[in-house]
């Protein structure tokens, strides 16, 4: 029996498809295959299969396991074993196509490094041929989606290596069509663009090769504000000069991605070989987003951060790390960018910014492997020289920053595990991290909790966005509007922008719409920003029991709670309530006003109740 995950999930027995009925059974099979020959705890299966598990979740998993056993009963060497804490799917290693793919890619790399290029080409082609589409296509649960992203990246890397090997073997015009199609799907991949340029040039189409470079240069400039990599610029220069080096046999392959071997006797490297990872003097990188012209308030926070970050960096000390946390929409990114611009002169060797999408509504958190690939490329390293594993990429990133005076902004982090591999290893660097979660496990980081704006600063922000003349006519209504926005900067910006776009409104008209909860949610939504969607994403890192507790407590009309009060409201033991409060505080979904006394921000309460309205509330476990 074969299990195919490199495309839609399929089972085949003697070449014939075996049907797995029902999406839940298919998700369950995908999860078990993802952890093949290892125990998957029942709690993990429940959390993966349901965002908000019903009381009958465990019996439903048992039923789905029973159905899967019927499907797998005829397979030799395959069994679904019940363990104390969960289930283990025992399968032969060759039975899963993803395992065969990884093994063949490694074998191709070994063959290429040992000079057996024809064998490397054959084995790598057989690895790529296993794919039928995107990995686990149609299966949507968190860990499967994350694994699919990694597998799809490995496939793309294998395709890049395959194109380089085929160029090395002497193929040219036969590659052009394939490379055009790949580059249309992945326009940011330098390796594909370089291979297409070489294939065209070696086919006698110099003008077309130069046009491919120019198309990529314009795309990078318009979409990302970047220039092509140093390697691609060098290749462009050689093709422009009709250099013999560009006409010679290509040397890049799977092994070249992992290590660069300098040419002997000082000879120039081939045109399509990756450059060594060292940077040239003056090749500095500056990627900070623009600073807001209407930045308002935060004087104490800015001064505090400047006092820490504005000193001349000490190369002999540890990196300076500052972790800024706060609820969604409170202005963490805006503050980090403001401070980064103010201290940039102290960090001339590089100023990096990357969004980690820890709380994005439309995509999962960025895996640290991908974040490191982006940072390494931003530092001047071409894709061809970027290692494959997380550990190798992290080590190379630390090596490239060693001794450099660099500033790194890691925005919207999900947790410490996502951030830790991205940190520099030596002094001379400043790292600003923003997150909705308190990153207390980030050793050595200085924490800064960001609260909502004071009333005067909130009114000043509203005035700057809406316009001074309109705000000056109704100062009391401005104060009421920002109060209804909970003094939250994002809410104030959205409300003031809505007022500015409606010239017939007075501030009082806006206040009327903000005063009622349903109308307030609608009023705090524009074509490109939705406050409730922003706040909703804060709940995606809570488990179902924690979400249930938050919803139950939000229904009660009390303004604040202590543990005993919340236990009486929810019917839960005081020990459980205390733990739930700790989690909500850690995720900035509730605030601790005084020791052991908690309250919701008004808009967080609105959002929590809105989540409750989406469906019936299961009984707490």
C-alpha positions as CSV (number, residue, x, y, z in Angstrom):
1,X,0.0,0.0,0.0
2,X,1.3,3.5,-1.0
3,X,0.5,6.7,0.8
4,X,0.8,9.8,-1.5
5,X,0.9,13.3,0.0
6,X,2.9,15.2,-2.6
7,X,-0.3,16.4,-4.2
8,X,-3.8,15.5,-3.0
9,X,-3.9,12.8,-0.3
10,X,-4.3,9.4,-1.9
11,X,-3.9,5.7,-0.9
12,X,-3.1,3.2,-3.6
13,X,-3.1,-0.6,-3.4
14,X,-1.3,-2.4,-6.3
15,X,-1.6,0.8,-8.3
16,X,-5.4,1.2,-7.7
17,X,-6.8,4.0,-5.6
18,X,-8.3,3.2,-2.2
19,X,-11.0,5.6,-1.1
20,X,-11.0,7.3,2.3
21,X,-14.5,8.6,3.0
22,X,-15.1,11.9,4.7
23,X,-12.9,14.9,5.2
24,X,-12.4,14.2,9.0
25,X,-10.9,10.7,8.1
26,X,-8.7,12.3,5.5
27,X,-7.4,14.9,7.9
28,X,-6.8,12.2,10.5
29,X,-4.9,10.1,8.1
30,X,-2.8,13.2,7.0
31,X,-1.9,13.9,10.7
32,X,-0.9,10.2,11.3
33,X,1.2,10.1,8.1
34,X,2.9,13.4,9.1
35,X,4.0,11.6,12.3
36,X,4.4,8.2,10.8
37,X,5.7,5.5,13.1
38,X,5.4,7.9,16.1
39,X,2.7,8.3,18.7
40,X,0.2,11.2,18.1
41,X,-1.5,12.0,21.4
42,X,-5.3,12.2,21.4
43,X,-5.2,15.8,22.6
44,X,-3.1,16.8,19.6
45,X,-5.6,15.1,17.2
46,X,-8.6,16.9,18.8
47,X,-7.0,20.3,18.7
48,X,-5.9,19.8,15.1
49,X,-9.3,18.5,13.9
50,X,-11.5,21.1,15.6
51,X,-10.9,24.8,16.3
52,X,-13.5,24.6,19.1
53,X,-13.9,20.9,19.9
54,X,-17.4,19.6,20.8
55,X,-17.9,17.4,23.9
56,X,-18.1,14.4,21.5
57,X,-14.7,15.1,20.0
58,X,-12.9,12.0,21.5
59,X,-15.7,9.6,20.5
60,X,-15.6,11.0,17.0
61,X,-11.9,10.5,16.7
62,X,-12.4,6.8,17.9
63,X,-15.0,6.4,15.2
64,X,-12.7,7.9,12.5
65,X,-9.9,5.6,13.7
66,X,-12.2,2.6,13.3
67,X,-13.1,3.6,9.8
68,X,-9.4,4.1,8.9
69,X,-8.5,0.6,10.2
70,X,-11.1,-0.9,7.8
71,X,-9.3,0.9,4.9
72,X,-5.9,-0.2,6.0
73,X,-6.7,-3.7,7.0
74,X,-5.5,-5.3,3.8
75,X,-2.1,-3.6,3.7
76,X,1.0,-5.6,4.5
77,X,3.4,-3.9,6.9
78,X,0.8,-1.2,7.8
79,X,-1.0,-1.0,11.1
80,X,-2.8,1.6,13.2
81,X,-1.9,0.9,16.8
82,X,-3.7,2.2,19.9
83,X,-1.3,3.5,22.5
84,X,-1.9,4.8,26.1
85,X,-2.1,8.5,25.0
86,X,-3.1,8.3,21.4
87,X,-2.4,6.4,18.1
88,X,0.6,5.4,16.0
89,X,0.4,4.6,12.3
90,X,3.1,2.0,11.5
91,X,4.1,2.2,7.8
92,X,7.2,1.0,5.8
93,X,9.5,4.0,5.1
94,X,9.1,3.5,1.3
95,X,5.3,3.5,1.5
96,X,5.1,7.4,1.8
97,X,6.1,9.4,-1.3
98,X,7.4,12.3,0.8
99,X,9.9,10.0,2.5
100,X,11.1,8.8,-0.9
101,X,11.4,12.3,-2.2
102,X,13.6,13.5,0.7
103,X,15.8,10.4,0.4
104,X,16.3,10.9,-3.3
105,X,17.2,14.6,-2.9
106,X,19.9,13.7,-0.4
107,X,21.2,10.9,-2.6
108,X,21.4,13.4,-5.6
109,X,23.3,15.9,-3.5
110,X,25.8,13.2,-2.4
111,X,26.3,12.0,-6.0
112,X,26.8,15.6,-7.3
113,X,29.4,16.3,-4.6
114,X,31.3,13.2,-5.5
115,X,31.4,14.1,-9.2
116,X,28.7,11.7,-10.4
117,X,26.7,14.3,-12.1
118,X,24.8,12.1,-14.5
119,X,23.6,9.9,-11.6
120,X,22.7,13.1,-9.6
121,X,20.6,14.4,-12.5
122,X,18.8,11.1,-12.9
123,X,18.0,10.7,-9.2
124,X,17.0,14.3,-8.7
125,X,14.7,14.0,-11.7
126,X,13.1,10.9,-10.2
127,X,12.5,12.9,-6.9
128,X,10.8,15.8,-8.7
129,X,8.7,13.3,-10.7
130,X,7.0,12.1,-7.5
131,X,5.1,15.4,-7.2
132,X,1.5,15.7,-8.5
133,X,0.6,19.1,-7.1
134,X,0.9,21.1,-3.8
135,X,1.6,18.8,-0.8
136,X,-1.4,17.7,1.2
137,X,-3.6,19.7,-1.3
138,X,-7.1,20.2,0.2
139,X,-6.2,19.2,3.8
140,X,-6.5,22.2,6.1
141,X,-5.3,21.9,9.7
142,X,-2.5,23.7,11.4
143,X,0.4,21.2,11.5
144,X,-0.4,19.8,8.1
145,X,-0.5,23.2,6.6
146,X,2.9,24.0,8.1
147,X,4.4,20.7,6.9
148,X,3.0,21.4,3.4
149,X,4.7,24.8,3.3
150,X,8.1,23.1,4.1
151,X,7.6,20.3,1.6
152,X,6.6,22.7,-1.2
153,X,9.7,24.8,-0.5
154,X,11.8,21.6,-0.7
155,X,10.3,20.8,-4.0
156,X,11.1,24.3,-5.4
157,X,14.6,24.0,-4.2
158,X,14.9,20.6,-5.9
159,X,13.6,22.1,-9.1
160,X,16.2,24.8,-8.9
161,X,18.9,22.3,-8.4
162,X,17.6,20.2,-11.3
163,X,17.6,23.1,-13.7
164,X,21.2,23.9,-12.7
165,X,22.3,20.3,-13.2
166,X,20.6,20.2,-16.6
167,X,22.4,23.3,-17.6
168,X,25.7,21.8,-16.5
169,X,24.9,18.7,-18.6
170,X,24.7,20.9,-21.7
171,X,20.9,21.5,-22.1
172,X,20.0,25.0,-23.2
173,X,17.0,25.7,-25.5
174,X,15.1,22.6,-24.2
175,X,15.1,24.3,-20.8
176,X,13.7,27.7,-21.8
177,X,10.0,26.8,-21.8
178,X,10.2,25.0,-18.4
179,X,12.1,27.9,-16.8
180,X,9.7,30.5,-18.2
181,X,6.8,28.6,-16.6
182,X,8.6,28.3,-13.3
183,X,9.7,31.9,-13.2
184,X,6.1,33.0,-13.9
185,X,5.0,31.2,-10.7
186,X,8.1,32.2,-8.6
187,X,9.3,35.6,-9.9
188,X,11.5,36.2,-6.8
189,X,13.7,33.1,-7.2
190,X,17.1,34.3,-8.3
191,X,18.3,30.8,-9.2
192,X,15.5,30.3,-11.7
193,X,16.0,33.8,-13.2
194,X,19.8,33.2,-13.5
195,X,19.2,29.7,-15.1
196,X,16.8,31.1,-17.6
197,X,19.3,33.9,-18.5
198,X,22.0,31.3,-19.1
199,X,19.8,29.0,-21.1
200,X,18.8,31.8,-23.4
201,X,22.3,33.2,-23.7
202,X,23.7,29.7,-24.5
203,X,21.0,29.3,-27.1
204,X,22.2,32.4,-28.9
205,X,19.5,34.7,-27.5
206,X,21.6,37.3,-25.7
207,X,18.9,40.1,-26.1
208,X,16.3,37.8,-24.6
209,X,18.6,36.9,-21.7
210,X,19.1,40.6,-20.9
211,X,15.4,41.2,-21.2
212,X,14.7,38.5,-18.5
213,X,17.1,40.3,-16.1
214,X,15.5,43.7,-16.8
215,X,12.0,42.3,-16.2
216,X,13.2,40.9,-12.8
217,X,14.9,44.2,-11.9
218,X,11.7,46.2,-12.5
219,X,9.6,43.6,-10.6
220,X,11.8,43.8,-7.5
221,X,12.0,47.6,-7.7
222,X,8.2,48.1,-8.0
223,X,7.0,45.4,-5.6
224,X,9.7,45.4,-2.9
225,X,11.9,48.4,-3.5
226,X,15.0,46.1,-3.9
227,X,17.8,45.7,-6.4
228,X,18.7,42.3,-7.9
229,X,21.2,40.2,-6.0
230,X,25.0,40.7,-6.4
231,X,25.2,37.3,-8.2
232,X,22.5,38.2,-10.7
233,X,24.0,41.6,-11.4
234,X,27.4,39.9,-12.0
235,X,25.7,37.4,-14.4
236,X,24.0,40.2,-16.2
237,X,27.3,42.0,-16.7
238,X,29.0,38.9,-18.1
239,X,26.1,38.3,-20.6
240,X,26.1,41.9,-21.6
241,X,29.9,41.7,-22.3
242,X,29.4,38.3,-24.1
243,X,31.9,36.8,-21.6
244,X,33.3,33.3,-22.3
245,X,32.7,32.5,-18.6
246,X,28.9,32.8,-19.2
247,X,29.2,30.5,-22.2
248,X,31.2,27.8,-20.3
249,X,29.7,24.8,-18.5
250,X,27.6,25.7,-15.4
251,X,29.0,24.5,-12.1
252,X,26.1,25.1,-9.7
253,X,24.1,22.1,-8.4
254,X,22.7,20.7,-5.2
255,X,26.1,20.8,-3.5
256,X,26.8,24.4,-4.5
257,X,23.9,25.5,-2.4
258,X,25.5,24.2,0.7
259,X,29.1,25.3,0.3
260,X,31.1,27.5,-2.1
261,X,34.6,26.3,-3.1
262,X,36.8,29.1,-4.3
263,X,38.4,28.6,-7.7
264,X,42.0,27.5,-7.8
265,X,44.9,29.8,-8.7
266,X,42.8,32.9,-8.4
267,X,40.7,32.1,-11.5
268,X,37.2,33.7,-11.8
269,X,34.3,31.5,-10.8
270,X,31.9,30.3,-13.5
271,X,29.0,32.7,-14.2
272,X,26.4,30.6,-12.5
273,X,28.3,29.5,-9.5
274,X,27.1,31.1,-6.2
275,X,29.4,33.7,-4.7
276,X,31.0,33.2,-1.3
277,X,28.9,34.4,1.6
278,X,31.2,37.3,2.6
279,X,29.9,40.8,1.9
280,X,31.9,43.4,0.1
281,X,32.7,46.7,1.9
282,X,30.0,49.2,1.6
283,X,27.3,46.7,0.6
284,X,25.0,47.7,3.4
285,X,21.3,46.9,3.6
286,X,18.6,49.3,4.8
287,X,15.1,47.9,4.8
288,X,13.1,49.8,7.4
289,X,9.5,50.8,6.5
290,X,8.7,54.5,6.4
291,X,8.1,56.3,9.6
292,X,4.6,57.8,10.1
293,X,4.4,61.6,9.6
294,X,1.5,61.8,12.0
295,X,3.1,59.8,14.8
296,X,1.5,61.1,18.0
297,X,2.3,60.7,21.7
298,X,4.4,57.9,23.2
299,X,7.0,60.4,24.5
300,X,7.9,58.4,27.6
301,X,8.1,55.2,25.7
302,X,10.3,56.7,22.9
303,X,12.6,58.4,25.4
304,X,13.0,55.1,27.3
305,X,13.8,53.1,24.2
306,X,16.2,55.8,22.9
307,X,18.0,55.8,26.2
308,X,18.5,52.0,25.8
309,X,19.1,51.8,22.0
310,X,20.6,55.1,21.2
311,X,24.0,54.4,22.7
312,X,27.0,53.4,20.6
313,X,26.8,49.6,20.3
314,X,29.4,47.5,22.1
315,X,30.8,44.8,19.9
316,X,32.1,42.9,22.9
317,X,28.7,42.8,24.7
318,X,25.7,40.7,24.1
319,X,23.1,41.9,21.5
320,X,20.7,44.4,22.9
321,X,17.2,42.9,22.7
322,X,14.0,44.8,23.4
323,X,10.6,43.0,23.3
324,X,7.6,45.3,22.9
325,X,4.3,43.6,23.7
326,X,0.7,44.8,23.9
327,X,-2.8,44.1,22.6
328,X,-3.6,44.2,18.9
329,X,-3.8,47.7,17.4
330,X,-2.0,49.4,20.3
331,X,0.8,50.6,18.0
332,X,3.8,48.3,18.7
333,X,5.0,48.3,15.1
334,X,4.6,52.0,14.8
335,X,6.7,52.6,17.9
336,X,9.4,50.1,16.9
337,X,9.8,51.7,13.5
338,X,9.9,55.2,15.0
339,X,12.7,54.2,17.4
340,X,14.5,52.3,14.7
341,X,14.7,55.4,12.4
342,X,15.9,57.5,15.3
343,X,18.8,55.2,16.2
344,X,19.6,54.0,12.7
345,X,22.8,56.1,12.5
346,X,24.3,53.9,15.2
347,X,23.8,50.8,13.1
348,X,25.3,51.6,9.6
349,X,26.1,48.0,8.6
350,X,22.5,47.0,8.1
351,X,18.9,47.8,9.1
352,X,16.6,44.8,8.6
353,X,12.8,44.5,9.0
354,X,10.7,41.4,8.7
355,X,7.1,40.7,9.4
356,X,6.7,37.3,11.1
357,X,2.8,37.2,10.7
358,X,2.3,35.8,14.1
359,X,-1.2,37.2,14.2
360,X,-2.2,37.6,10.5
361,X,-5.7,36.8,9.6
362,X,-4.9,35.6,6.1
363,X,-1.8,33.5,6.6
364,X,-0.1,31.3,9.2
365,X,3.0,32.5,11.2
366,X,6.1,32.6,9.1
367,X,8.3,29.6,9.8
368,X,11.7,30.6,11.1
369,X,13.3,28.7,8.2
370,X,11.6,31.0,5.7
371,X,12.3,34.1,7.8
372,X,16.0,33.3,7.8
373,X,16.0,32.7,4.1
374,X,14.5,36.2,3.6
375,X,17.0,37.8,6.0
376,X,20.0,36.0,4.4
377,X,19.0,37.1,1.0
378,X,18.4,40.7,2.2
379,X,21.9,40.6,3.7
380,X,23.3,40.0,0.1
381,X,23.4,36.2,0.0
382,X,21.9,34.6,-3.2
383,X,19.3,31.9,-2.9
384,X,21.9,29.4,-4.3
385,X,24.1,29.9,-1.2
386,X,21.4,29.6,1.4
387,X,21.6,26.3,3.4
388,X,18.6,24.0,3.7
389,X,18.1,23.3,7.4
390,X,17.0,25.7,10.1
391,X,20.1,25.1,12.1
392,X,22.4,25.9,9.2
393,X,20.5,29.0,8.2
394,X,20.5,30.3,11.8
395,X,24.2,29.7,12.2
396,X,25.0,31.4,8.9
397,X,22.8,34.4,9.8
398,X,24.7,34.8,13.1
399,X,28.0,34.5,11.3
400,X,27.1,37.2,8.8
401,X,26.1,39.6,11.6
402,X,29.1,38.8,13.7
403,X,31.1,42.0,14.2
404,X,28.5,44.1,12.3
405,X,26.6,47.0,13.8
406,X,23.2,46.0,12.7
407,X,19.6,46.7,13.6
408,X,17.0,44.0,13.3
409,X,13.2,44.6,13.7
410,X,11.3,41.3,14.1
411,X,7.6,42.4,13.8
412,X,4.5,40.5,14.9
413,X,6.1,37.5,16.5
414,X,4.0,34.5,17.4
415,X,6.2,33.2,20.2
416,X,9.8,32.8,21.5
417,X,10.3,29.7,19.4
418,X,9.8,31.7,16.2
419,X,12.1,34.5,17.3
420,X,15.1,32.6,18.9
421,X,16.7,31.3,15.6
422,X,16.6,34.8,14.1
423,X,18.7,36.5,16.9
424,X,22.3,37.6,16.4
425,X,24.9,35.9,18.5
426,X,27.3,38.7,19.3
427,X,27.3,42.3,20.4
428,X,27.0,45.3,18.1
429,X,23.4,44.5,17.2
430,X,20.1,45.8,18.3
431,X,17.0,43.7,18.0
432,X,13.5,45.1,18.4
433,X,10.8,42.5,18.7
434,X,7.0,43.2,18.7
435,X,4.4,40.7,19.7
436,X,0.9,40.5,21.2
437,X,2.3,37.9,23.6
438,X,4.7,38.6,26.5
439,X,7.9,37.0,25.4
440,X,9.0,36.2,28.9
441,X,11.0,33.1,27.7
442,X,13.2,35.3,25.4
443,X,16.3,35.2,27.6
444,X,18.1,38.5,27.9
445,X,15.4,40.6,26.3
446,X,14.2,43.8,28.0
447,X,10.4,43.9,28.1
448,X,8.3,46.9,27.4
449,X,4.5,46.6,27.7
450,X,2.6,49.1,25.6
451,X,-0.7,50.4,27.0
452,X,-3.4,52.4,25.2
453,X,-2.9,56.1,24.7
454,X,-3.6,58.6,27.5
455,X,-6.8,60.7,26.8
456,X,-4.9,63.8,25.7
457,X,-2.6,61.9,23.2
458,X,-5.6,59.9,21.9
459,X,-7.5,63.2,21.2
460,X,-4.4,64.6,19.5
461,X,-4.0,61.6,17.3
462,X,-7.7,61.8,16.3
463,X,-7.3,65.5,15.5
464,X,-4.2,64.9,13.3
465,X,-6.0,62.2,11.3
466,X,-9.5,63.8,11.0
467,X,-8.3,67.4,10.5
468,X,-7.8,70.2,13.1
469,X,-10.6,72.4,12.0
470,X,-13.4,69.8,12.3
471,X,-12.0,68.5,15.6
472,X,-11.6,72.0,17.1
473,X,-15.3,72.7,16.7
474,X,-16.4,69.8,18.9
475,X,-13.6,69.1,21.5
476,X,-16.0,67.3,23.9
477,X,-17.2,65.0,21.1
478,X,-13.6,64.2,20.2
479,X,-13.0,63.2,23.8
480,X,-16.1,61.0,23.7
481,X,-15.1,59.5,20.3
482,X,-11.7,58.4,21.5
483,X,-13.2,57.1,24.7
484,X,-15.5,54.9,22.7
485,X,-12.5,53.7,20.8
486,X,-11.0,52.6,24.1
487,X,-8.0,55.1,23.4
488,X,-6.7,52.3,21.1
489,X,-4.5,53.9,18.3
490,X,-5.7,51.6,15.5
491,X,-9.4,52.2,16.4
492,X,-8.8,55.9,16.6
493,X,-7.2,56.0,13.2
494,X,-10.0,54.0,11.6
495,X,-12.7,56.2,13.2
496,X,-10.9,59.4,12.3
497,X,-10.3,58.3,8.8
498,X,-14.0,57.4,8.4
499,X,-14.9,60.9,9.6
500,X,-12.4,62.5,7.2
501,X,-14.0,60.7,4.3
502,X,-17.5,61.9,5.2
503,X,-17.5,65.7,5.0
504,X,-21.2,65.9,5.8
505,X,-20.7,64.3,9.3
506,X,-20.0,66.2,12.5
507,X,-17.9,64.5,15.1
508,X,-21.2,63.9,17.0
509,X,-22.5,61.8,14.1
510,X,-19.4,59.6,14.4
511,X,-20.0,59.3,18.2
512,X,-23.6,58.2,17.6
513,X,-22.3,55.3,15.5
514,X,-19.6,54.4,18.0
515,X,-22.0,54.4,21.0
516,X,-23.8,51.1,20.2
517,X,-21.8,47.8,20.1
518,X,-23.1,46.5,16.7
519,X,-22.7,49.8,15.0
520,X,-19.3,50.4,16.6
521,X,-17.9,47.2,15.0
522,X,-19.2,48.4,11.6
523,X,-17.9,51.9,12.1
524,X,-14.4,50.6,12.9
525,X,-14.1,48.8,9.6
526,X,-12.8,50.2,6.3
527,X,-12.1,48.7,2.9
528,X,-8.6,47.7,4.0
529,X,-8.8,47.6,7.8
530,X,-11.1,45.8,10.2
531,X,-10.5,46.2,13.9
532,X,-12.5,43.2,15.0
533,X,-10.6,41.0,12.5
534,X,-7.4,42.3,14.0
535,X,-8.5,41.5,17.5
536,X,-10.0,38.1,16.5
537,X,-6.6,36.9,15.5
538,X,-5.3,37.2,19.1
539,X,-7.5,34.2,19.9
540,X,-5.9,31.8,17.4
541,X,-3.1,30.9,19.8
542,X,-5.5,29.9,22.6
543,X,-6.6,26.4,23.0
544,X,-10.4,25.6,23.0
545,X,-10.7,25.6,26.8
546,X,-9.0,29.0,27.1
547,X,-11.2,30.4,24.4
548,X,-14.3,29.1,26.2
549,X,-13.3,30.7,29.5
550,X,-12.7,34.0,27.8
551,X,-16.1,33.9,26.2
552,X,-17.9,32.9,29.4
553,X,-16.3,35.7,31.4
554,X,-17.0,38.3,28.7
555,X,-20.8,37.7,29.0
556,X,-20.9,38.8,32.6
557,X,-21.7,42.5,33.1
558,X,-19.0,43.1,35.7
559,X,-16.3,45.6,34.8
560,X,-13.6,43.7,36.6
561,X,-13.1,40.3,38.2
562,X,-11.0,38.5,40.8
563,X,-10.4,34.7,40.7
564,X,-13.3,33.9,43.1
565,X,-15.8,36.1,41.2
566,X,-14.8,34.5,37.9
567,X,-15.0,31.0,39.3
568,X,-18.6,31.7,40.5
569,X,-19.5,33.2,37.1
570,X,-18.0,30.3,35.0
571,X,-18.6,27.4,37.4
572,X,-14.9,26.4,37.1
573,X,-12.5,25.5,39.9
574,X,-10.5,28.5,41.2
575,X,-7.2,26.9,40.3
576,X,-8.3,26.5,36.6
577,X,-9.6,30.1,36.6
578,X,-6.2,31.4,37.9
579,X,-4.4,29.6,35.1
580,X,-6.8,30.9,32.5
581,X,-6.3,34.5,33.7
582,X,-2.5,33.9,33.5
583,X,-2.8,32.9,29.8
584,X,-5.0,35.8,28.9
585,X,-2.7,38.3,30.6
586,X,0.3,36.7,28.8
587,X,-1.5,37.1,25.5
588,X,-2.7,40.7,26.3
589,X,-6.3,39.7,26.0
590,X,-7.1,40.9,29.6
591,X,-5.3,43.3,31.8
592,X,-4.3,43.0,35.5
593,X,-5.3,46.4,37.0
594,X,-4.1,45.5,40.5
595,X,-2.7,42.2,41.8
596,X,-5.2,39.4,41.1
597,X,-7.8,41.9,39.8
598,X,-8.6,41.7,36.0
599,X,-10.6,43.6,33.4
600,X,-11.2,43.5,29.6
601,X,-10.5,46.4,27.3
602,X,-13.9,47.5,25.9
603,X,-13.1,46.5,22.4
604,X,-11.6,43.1,23.4
605,X,-14.9,42.4,25.3
606,X,-16.8,43.4,22.2
607,X,-14.7,41.0,20.1
608,X,-15.0,38.1,22.6
609,X,-18.8,38.5,22.7
610,X,-18.8,38.6,18.9
611,X,-17.0,35.3,18.8
612,X,-19.5,33.9,21.2
613,X,-22.3,35.0,18.9
614,X,-20.8,32.9,16.0
615,X,-22.1,29.6,17.5
616,X,-23.4,27.8,20.6
617,X,-21.0,27.6,23.5
618,X,-19.9,24.1,24.5
619,X,-19.8,23.2,28.1
620,X,-16.4,23.8,29.7
621,X,-14.2,20.8,30.1
